[in-house]
């Protein structure tokens, strides 16, 4: 996996895999009017729901993103940070 993959290209790969494994998803396409730090994707299939923050291999979580992850985990949600280097893990997670 290329280290220079953009977050947008990475997101498209994840969405393509989600479609392949029949996940529904929500993504706010214009986050300027959304709550800062809310995860990039909400993925749903059957009784399973995941909140996913997508980052490049070198991208860092903001304080707001860390705060949302903490709140969601405390509420019992499945929360992930996925990077291009995690492609095999992402595919296994979406296939399960």
Secondary structure, 3 states (H helix, E strand, C coil): CCCCCCHHHHHHHHHHHHHHCCCEEECCCCHHHCCCCCCCEEEEECCEEEEEEEECCCCCCCHHHHHHHHHHHHCCCEEEEEEHHHHHHHHHHHHC
